């Protein structure tokens, strides 16, 4: 891949069924959370009060995000926001379109007019550069994109975590959390951090084991706000293989019309409108 675009990376649709996203990245070390096993936590606080079960954590989560009743059956979503680098030296407009079950298109437009697209059609993912070139995403990065592009409604999100195990507690910034370990696929293992007070997800760690190496993606979620009666995070910080950026969401629209043609590859030498 051309060096100018070699650090472009896609973002995520999280455990709460959000969006995929793209970065021109900066470098930072991963931030491992200090995990306290649940047995030690219970002993230190109240030995007669065991930690919550997976089911209790998930029920609190669905209530917290406003989906404790019949869930809406959205099939598309549009997110708009502002992308910013970790040191606040760079900003761009970001727009993410998702369509069930697993398609996404991310558009980043810089102040100089340059536009970069990342597309996932459910089986493949690629970056389209301003010169009309296409750069295929492969290996563990592709596995990550396919996972993040899934348009999970509540039932699928909760179902995927229902077999998870509460493995301990951790401090995530100002949030005290319970940590749920989930194996979503043979090569994909996740840790999901639930705020112990609000029940909301404040961090997810996805680790993809491929070709004998680990590919790590951390996502931090904050500033939850209601949209159509359901709470979504409006601040998302993404750390992928040391690349760091933040998206501040300005708009979320559920079920906008989305044409499947936006997820197809342009013809050789062609361009998108």
Secondary structure, DSSP 8 states (H G I E B T S, - for coil): --GGGTTEEE----TTS----EEE-EE--------EEHHHHHHHH-TTS----HHHHHHHHHHHTT-SSS-----EEEEEEEEEETTS--EEEEEEEEETTTEEEEEEEETTS-EEEEEE-SS-EEEE-TTS-EEE--HHHHHHHHHHT----HHHHHHHHTT-EEEEEEEETTEEEEEEEEEEETTEEEEEEEETTT--EEEEEEEEEETTEEEEEEEEEEEEEEETTEEEEEEEEEEETTEEEEEEEEEEEES----GGGGS---TT----
